[in-house]
Amino acid sequence: MTTTNGPAEQAYPGRALGLPETGVGSVASMAARVGAFVIDIVLSALVAWWFTAPEAPRNTSLVVWAVMTVITVALFGITPGQAALGIRVVPMDKDRDRVRSFVGLWAIPRTVLIFLIVPPLLLDANGRGLHDRLCRTVVLRIR
């Protein structure tokens, strides 16, 4: 007698990508991603305020956020907020045997798409936002 696996046993975010269901290397939760984004925005506002005080930073904080995000994700695959919450951006290479720790120039369009807010909210079955699919990245747990 054969049994079929139920939907809960078959699918979880990242399964089709060969990622584990839980723990290190699994797809990061939306809560962790939003939390990291909030930390990055607050940090950017504080850095911008340091340059503009006593005036409010206004759009300077967006510029600081964009520069910080592009540089840290391009070079290290992680923003300060992501580091604080134990997640990082990982490139999805066709050759999975070759591991890269940085996203490179894909960080630029990825950051632009995050700035638009909607693309990160359009998740697929693997837990990847539209910005991640277009830039061939995935956000994973690192602890």
N, CA, C and O of each residue as an XYZ file, in Angstrom:
572
protein
N       0.846     -1.176      0.000
C       0.000      0.000      0.000
C       0.891      1.238      0.000
O       1.805      1.349      0.816
N       0.627      2.154     -0.902
C       1.395      3.391     -0.953
C       0.560      4.518     -0.374
O      -0.664      4.548     -0.504
N       1.242      5.424      0.256
C       0.559      6.593      0.805
C       1.086      7.833      0.117
O       2.239      7.885     -0.313
N       0.249      8.799      0.025
C       0.671     10.068     -0.561
C       0.949     11.047      0.557
O       0.273     11.065      1.585
N       1.925     11.828      0.334
C       2.266     12.855      1.315
C       1.273     13.994      1.224
O       0.887     14.405      0.130
N       0.867     14.493      2.353
C      -0.056     15.624      2.375
C       0.656     16.900      1.985
O       1.884     16.931      1.913
N      -0.113     17.969      1.731
C       0.481     19.244      1.323
C       1.480     19.778      2.339
O       2.468     20.397      1.944
N       1.260     19.563      3.629
C       2.173     20.082      4.643
C       3.532     19.382      4.561
O       4.556     19.990      4.874
N       3.552     18.122      4.149
C       4.799     17.388      4.039
C       5.539     17.705      2.746
O       6.755     17.529      2.672
N       4.836     18.163      1.745
C       5.437     18.366      0.439
C       6.084     19.731      0.270
O       7.150     19.833     -0.338
N       5.470     20.770      0.789
C       5.940     22.100      0.445
C       6.308     22.931      1.673
O       5.624     22.903      2.696
N       7.378     23.648      1.541
C       7.792     24.686      2.491
C       8.661     25.659      1.698
O       9.231     25.278      0.675
N       8.771     26.891      2.146
C       9.587     27.861      1.404
C      11.029     27.383      1.260
O      11.690     27.077      2.253
N      11.503     27.323      0.044
C      12.877     26.938     -0.233
C      13.074     25.490     -0.636
O      14.169     25.106     -1.045
N      12.041     24.687     -0.528
C      12.185     23.254     -0.865
C      12.629     23.062     -2.311
O      13.533     22.273     -2.585
N      11.999     23.777     -3.230
C      12.333     23.649     -4.647
C      13.755     24.132     -4.943
O      14.321     23.800     -5.985
N      14.323     24.905     -4.038
C      15.688     25.400     -4.208
C      16.708     24.493     -3.527
O      17.910     24.756     -3.576
N      16.230     23.431     -2.897
C      17.119     22.510     -2.211
C      17.566     22.993     -0.843
O      18.602     22.565     -0.335
N      16.783     23.885     -0.248
C      17.130     24.449      1.055
C      16.420     23.693      2.172
O      15.367     23.097      1.943
N      16.984     23.710      3.377
C      16.322     23.027      4.496
C      15.051     23.755      4.930
O      14.876     24.943      4.660
N      14.185     23.034      5.595
C      12.918     23.617      6.044
C      13.113     24.585      7.201
O      12.444     25.617      7.265
N      14.022     24.262      8.117
C      14.260     25.099      9.293
C      15.751     25.197      9.565
O      16.551     24.451      9.000
N      16.111     26.125     10.435
C      17.496     26.271     10.872
C      18.369     27.037      9.898
O      17.885     27.696      8.978
N      19.669     26.932     10.126
C      20.649     27.634      9.295
C      20.506     27.187      7.847
O      20.425     25.993      7.558
N      20.475     28.159      6.942
C      20.342     27.868      5.521
C      18.923     27.804      5.019
O      18.700     27.647      3.818
N      17.941     27.922      5.923
C      16.542     27.944      5.487
C      16.154     29.372      5.110
O      16.838     30.326      5.479
N      15.060     29.509      4.376
C      14.579     30.821      3.944
C      14.154     31.631      5.170
O      13.441     31.131      6.040
N      14.597     32.876      5.223
C      14.277     33.760      6.342
C      12.799     34.112      6.339
O      12.183     34.228      5.280
N      12.236     34.281      7.521
C      10.819     34.634      7.637
C      10.596     36.085      7.229
O      11.521     36.897      7.229
N       9.357     36.392      6.884
C       9.011     37.770      6.538
C       9.200     38.674      7.761
O       9.605     39.828      7.614
N       8.915     38.170      8.954
C       9.103     38.969     10.173
C      10.562     39.368     10.343
O      10.851     40.513     10.688
N      11.480     38.447     10.107
C      12.905     38.756     10.225
C      13.327     39.768      9.167
O      14.124     40.662      9.452
N      12.809     39.639      7.963
C      13.161     40.585      6.899
C      12.649     41.989      7.200
O      13.367     42.974      7.024
N      11.408     42.068      7.653
C      10.833     43.383      7.995
C      11.586     43.987      9.176
O      11.891     45.179      9.178
N      11.885     43.163     10.178
C      12.639     43.651     11.328
C      13.999     44.195     10.923
O      14.413     45.248     11.407
N      14.701     43.488     10.038
C      16.001     43.949      9.551
C      15.865     45.255      8.786
O      16.700     46.149      8.927
N      14.827     45.370      7.983
C      14.575     46.601      7.221
C      14.343     47.775      8.176
O      14.874     48.864      7.958
N      13.564     47.564      9.218
C      13.287     48.630     10.195
C      14.582     49.050     10.893
O      14.831     50.243     11.066
N      15.399     48.088     11.290
C      16.680     48.408     11.925
C      17.547     49.233     10.972
O      18.156     50.219     11.387
N      17.606     48.838      9.701
C      18.403     49.570      8.716
C      17.879     50.985      8.501
O      18.663     51.924      8.363
N      16.564     51.141      8.471
C      15.977     52.474      8.283
C      16.287     53.372      9.481
O      16.655     54.534      9.309
N      16.138     52.836     10.688
C      16.437     53.627     11.898
C      17.912     53.999     11.930
O      18.254     55.147     12.216
N      18.784     53.049     11.641
C      20.220     53.325     11.611
C      20.541     54.396     10.568
O      21.337     55.298     10.830
N      19.937     54.302      9.406
C      20.154     55.293      8.344
C      19.680     56.672      8.766
O      20.345     57.672      8.492
N      18.539     56.731      9.431
C      18.016     58.019      9.907
C      18.959     58.632     10.938
O      19.181     59.843     10.931
N      19.512     57.806     11.821
C      20.446     58.312     12.834
C      21.739     58.822     12.196
O      22.251     59.872     12.584
N      22.262     58.085     11.227
C      23.473     58.531     10.530
C      23.189     59.824      9.764
O      23.994     60.754      9.802
N      22.066     59.887      9.079
C      21.704     61.093      8.334
C      21.516     62.270      9.277
O      21.934     63.385      8.965
N      20.891     62.035     10.428
C      20.681     63.113     11.396
C      22.017     63.629     11.911
O      22.156     64.822     12.181
N      22.997     62.749     12.050
C      24.323     63.156     12.504
C      24.916     64.190     11.536
O      25.630     65.097     11.963
N      24.624     64.057     10.239
C      25.123     65.001      9.235
C      24.274     66.260      9.133
O      24.794     67.323      8.794
N      22.986     66.164      9.418
C      22.087     67.301      9.186
C      21.652     68.026     10.452
O      21.023     69.080     10.364
N      21.971     67.487     11.634
C      21.514     68.084     12.897
C      21.947     69.549     12.967
O      23.058     69.872     12.546
N      21.133     70.413     13.468
C      19.885     70.173     14.181
C      18.657     70.043     13.279
O      17.546     69.850     13.772
N      18.846     70.147     11.984
C      17.725     69.977     11.054
C      17.361     68.497     10.932
O      18.194     67.623     11.169
N      16.120     68.229     10.563
C      15.689     66.842     10.313
C      16.378     66.322      9.050
O      16.637     67.097      8.131
N      16.676     65.025      8.991
C      17.409     64.493      7.830
C      16.612     64.452      6.534
O      17.195     64.435      5.450
N      15.291     64.437      6.632
C      14.416     64.344      5.454
C      14.877     63.238      4.506
O      15.026     62.092      4.930
N      15.104     63.558      3.245
C      15.471     62.536      2.255
C      16.917     62.060      2.376
O      17.304     61.079      1.741
N      17.709     62.747      3.183
C      19.092     62.308      3.383
C      19.127     60.900      3.962
O      20.023     60.119      3.641
N      18.164     60.570      4.810
C      18.145     59.232      5.398
C      17.894     58.161      4.330
O      18.404     57.047      4.449
N      17.121     58.480      3.295
C      16.904     57.528      2.198
C      18.177     57.311      1.394
O      18.472     56.196      0.963
N      18.925     58.388      1.197
C      20.193     58.281      0.472
C      21.175     57.433      1.280
O      21.848     56.563      0.727
N      21.255     57.686      2.583
C      22.135     56.893      3.447
C      21.717     55.430      3.403
O      22.568     54.549      3.283
N      20.403     55.154      3.500
C      19.913     53.774      3.448
C      20.307     53.101      2.137
O      20.806     51.976      2.143
N      20.085     53.784      1.011
C      20.376     53.196     -0.298
C      21.867     52.900     -0.450
O      22.243     51.820     -0.905
N      22.709     53.850     -0.071
C      24.162     53.649     -0.189
C      24.613     52.524      0.738
O      25.380     51.649      0.334
N      24.136     52.549      1.978
C      24.506     51.510      2.938
C      24.065     50.133      2.436
O      24.832     49.173      2.511
N      22.861     50.032      1.934
C      22.325     48.750      1.472
C      23.090     48.234      0.263
O      23.477     47.066      0.226
N      23.309     49.084     -0.714
C      24.024     48.650     -1.917
C      25.431     48.184     -1.562
O      25.850     47.110     -1.994
N      26.161     48.968     -0.789
C      27.549     48.628     -0.480
C      27.641     47.358      0.362
O      28.423     46.461      0.046
N      26.850     47.276      1.430
C      26.977     46.117      2.318
C      26.468     44.830      1.673
O      27.056     43.768      1.870
N      25.383     44.913      0.907
C      24.872     43.705      0.241
C      25.791     43.306     -0.911
O      26.062     42.120     -1.102
N      26.267     44.273     -1.672
C      27.154     43.954     -2.799
C      28.437     43.281     -2.330
O      28.874     42.299     -2.930
N      29.043     43.793     -1.271
C      30.340     43.289     -0.819
C      30.251     42.124      0.161
O      31.056     41.195      0.105
N      29.255     42.179      1.072
C      29.203     41.206      2.160
C      27.941     40.340      2.164
O      27.887     39.327      2.861
N      26.927     40.737      1.389
C      25.681     39.977      1.347
C      24.807     40.187      2.569
O      23.905     39.392      2.834
N      25.068     41.255      3.317
C      24.338     41.448      4.571
C      24.329     42.924      4.948
O      25.337     43.617      4.808
N      23.178     43.398      5.426
C      23.086     44.761      5.959
C      23.239     44.686      7.476
O      23.163     43.598      8.046
N      23.454     45.826      8.141
C      23.543     45.787      9.609
C      22.290     45.202     10.265
O      22.403     44.444     11.228
N      21.114     45.537      9.768
C      19.870     44.997     10.321
C      19.770     43.492     10.122
O      19.323     42.771     11.014
N      20.182     43.021      8.960
C      20.174     41.586      8.703
C      21.164     40.869      9.608
O      20.874     39.781     10.105
N      22.325     41.466      9.826
C      23.322     40.867     10.721
C      22.766     40.751     12.132
O      22.972     39.743     12.808
N      22.058     41.788     12.575
C      21.491     41.780     13.921
C      20.455     40.667     14.089
O      20.314     40.115     15.180
N      19.736     40.338     13.028
C      18.678     39.334     13.113
C      19.072     37.967     12.552
O      18.242     37.060     12.490
N      20.325     37.816     12.146
C      20.803     36.511     11.720
C      20.316     36.046     10.362
O      20.054     34.860     10.164
N      20.192     36.989      9.412
C      19.800     36.628      8.046
C      20.767     37.295      7.078
O      21.473     38.232      7.451
N      20.801     36.819      5.841
C      21.657     37.439      4.834
C      21.135     37.157      3.436
O      20.328     36.250      3.230
N      21.603     37.945      2.482
C      21.248     37.785      1.075
C      22.301     36.885      0.433
O      23.502     37.108      0.586
N      21.835     35.869     -0.286
C      22.744     34.910     -0.913
C      22.406     34.834     -2.399
O      21.238     34.702     -2.763
N      23.420     34.915     -3.258
C      23.151     34.760     -4.696
C      22.789     33.314     -5.021
O      23.333     32.379     -4.433
N      21.883     33.148     -5.945
C      21.462     31.814     -6.388
C      22.203     31.502     -7.684
O      21.716     31.815     -8.770
N      23.364     30.894     -7.575
C      24.147     30.520     -8.755
C      23.565     29.282     -9.408
O      23.003     28.412     -8.743
N      23.709     29.222    -10.714
C      23.305     28.007    -11.427
C      24.197     26.847    -11.011
O      23.752     25.702    -10.927
N      25.469     27.162    -10.749
C      26.420     26.159    -10.286
C      26.438     26.197     -8.764
O      27.173     26.985     -8.170
N      25.638     25.355     -8.133
C      25.491     25.394     -6.669
C      26.742     24.941     -5.938
O      26.854     25.143     -4.729
N      27.688     24.330     -6.648
C      28.920     23.922     -5.987
C      29.812     25.127     -5.699
O      30.629     25.096     -4.779
N      29.654     26.180     -6.485
C      30.458     27.386     -6.284
C      29.708     28.319     -5.346
O      28.624     28.796     -5.684
N      30.263     28.583     -4.186
C      29.611     29.428     -3.193
C      30.222     30.817     -3.241
O      31.438     30.981     -3.134
N      29.377     31.797     -3.401
C      29.829     33.184     -3.353
C      29.238     33.821     -2.114
O      28.104     33.519     -1.741
N      29.989     34.698     -1.475
C      29.475     35.345     -0.277
C      28.960     36.751     -0.561
O      28.469     37.420      0.347
N      29.063     37.204     -1.793
C      28.605     38.551     -2.103
C      27.686     38.549     -3.318
O      27.763     37.674     -4.180
N      26.837     39.530     -3.360
C      25.835     39.637     -4.418
C      26.381     40.406     -5.617
O      25.945     40.174     -6.744
N      27.314     41.304     -5.398
C      27.905     42.084     -6.474
C      26.967     43.161     -6.992
O      26.189     43.734     -6.229
N      27.040     43.431     -8.274
C      26.264     44.524     -8.866
C      24.757     44.304     -8.821
O      23.988     45.249     -8.997
N      24.323     43.049     -8.585
C      22.884     42.796     -8.452
C      22.309     43.548     -7.246
O      21.092     43.702     -7.143
N      23.159     44.015     -6.344
C      22.690     44.765     -5.178
C      22.026     46.079     -5.586
O      21.154     46.574     -4.872
N      22.423     46.643     -6.712
C      21.847     47.936     -7.140
C      20.381     47.785     -7.538
O      19.534     48.449     -6.940
N      20.038     46.944     -8.518
C      18.610     46.825     -8.847
C      17.799     46.233     -7.693
O      16.622     46.558     -7.537
N      18.412     45.373     -6.888
C      17.717     44.789     -5.741
C      17.314     45.892     -4.758
O      16.193     45.892     -4.249
N      18.225     46.827     -4.493
C      17.938     47.938     -3.582
C      16.873     48.864     -4.160
O      15.994     49.327     -3.433
N      16.944     49.135     -5.446
C      15.924     49.980     -6.100
C      14.549     49.328     -5.963
O      13.569     50.014     -5.673
N      14.466     48.030     -6.165
C      13.183     47.328     -6.062
C      12.676     47.299     -4.619
O      11.468     47.384     -4.394
N      13.568     47.181     -3.644
C      13.145     47.232     -2.236
C      12.584     48.612     -1.920
O      11.594     48.732     -1.198
N      13.217     49.657     -2.461
C      12.753     51.027     -2.241
C      11.301     51.197     -2.690
O      10.568     52.002     -2.114
N      10.883     50.456     -3.702
C       9.505     50.547     -4.207
C       8.500     49.846     -3.289
O       7.295     49.967     -3.512
N       8.948     49.128     -2.280
C       8.187     48.440     -1.239
C       7.390     47.244     -1.748
O       7.439     46.193     -1.108
N       6.671     47.334     -2.837
C       5.785     46.254     -3.279
C       6.544     44.984     -3.692
O       6.123     43.897     -3.296
N       7.653     45.058     -4.473
C       8.311     43.816     -4.889
C       8.686     42.865     -3.747
O       8.521     41.656     -3.905
N       9.184     43.357     -2.603
C       9.494     42.406     -1.527
C       8.265     41.713     -0.944
O       8.390     40.670     -0.302
N       7.101     42.273     -1.159
C       5.875     41.686     -0.620
C       5.267     40.622     -1.534
O       4.392     39.869     -1.107
N       5.717     40.554     -2.773
C       5.190     39.588     -3.743
C       6.025     38.311     -3.683
O       6.929     38.107     -4.494
N       5.708     37.453     -2.706
C       6.468     36.231     -2.468
C       6.000     35.085     -3.345
O       4.816     34.961     -3.656
N       6.958     34.246     -3.740
C       6.602     33.013     -4.441
C       6.576     31.859     -3.439
O       6.733     32.083     -2.238
N       6.381     30.641     -3.911
C       6.289     29.473     -3.028
C       7.587     29.197     -2.285
O       7.583     28.501     -1.269
N       8.703     29.735     -2.780
C       9.993     29.549     -2.129
C      10.337     30.675     -1.155
O      11.450     30.724     -0.632
N       9.389     31.575     -0.912
C       9.623     32.661      0.029
C      10.507     33.760     -0.512
O      11.070     34.538      0.258
N      10.640     33.836     -1.833
C      11.462     34.871     -2.455
C      10.563     35.968     -2.989
O       9.576     35.698     -3.674
N      10.911     37.217     -2.669
C      10.181     38.358     -3.191
C      10.515     38.566     -4.657
O      11.473     37.990     -5.174
N       9.727     39.387     -5.318
C       9.960     39.682     -6.728
C      11.371     40.237     -6.935
O      12.032     39.897     -7.916
N      11.832     41.086     -6.021
C      13.178     41.651     -6.139
C      14.246     40.564     -6.071
O      15.259     40.651     -6.765
N      14.033     39.536     -5.241
C      14.988     38.432     -5.154
C      14.966     37.571     -6.413
O      16.017     37.137     -6.886
N      13.788     37.323     -6.954
C      13.697     36.511     -8.171
C      14.368     37.215     -9.346
O      15.098     36.590    -10.115
N      14.119     38.516     -9.483
C      14.706     39.261    -10.605
C      16.216     39.382    -10.482
O      16.915     39.420    -11.495
N      16.724     39.443     -9.273
C      18.162     39.621     -9.045
C      18.872     38.327     -8.674
O      20.039     38.347     -8.281
N      18.176     37.209     -8.795
C      18.738     35.879     -8.542
C      19.366     35.759     -7.148
O      20.503     35.313     -6.998
N      18.594     36.168     -6.134
C      19.049     36.070     -4.752
C      17.979     35.419     -3.891
O      16.840     35.245     -4.324
N      18.356     35.060     -2.665
C      17.428     34.538     -1.676
C      17.942     34.997     -0.317
O      19.151     35.121     -0.123
N      17.033     35.251      0.630
C      17.427     35.666      1.977
C      17.329     34.442      2.881
O      16.264     33.842      3.021
N      18.451     34.082      3.490
C      18.531     32.871      4.302
C      18.892     33.185      5.751
O      19.466     34.230      6.059
N      18.544     32.265      6.615
C      18.949     32.342      8.017
C      20.410     31.928      8.132
O      20.839     30.968      7.492
N      21.177     32.655      8.952
C      22.578     32.298      9.156
C      22.838     31.825     10.583
O      23.956     31.440     10.924
N      21.805     31.858     11.404
C      21.918     31.277     12.757
C      20.560     30.892     13.251
O      20.428     30.386     14.366
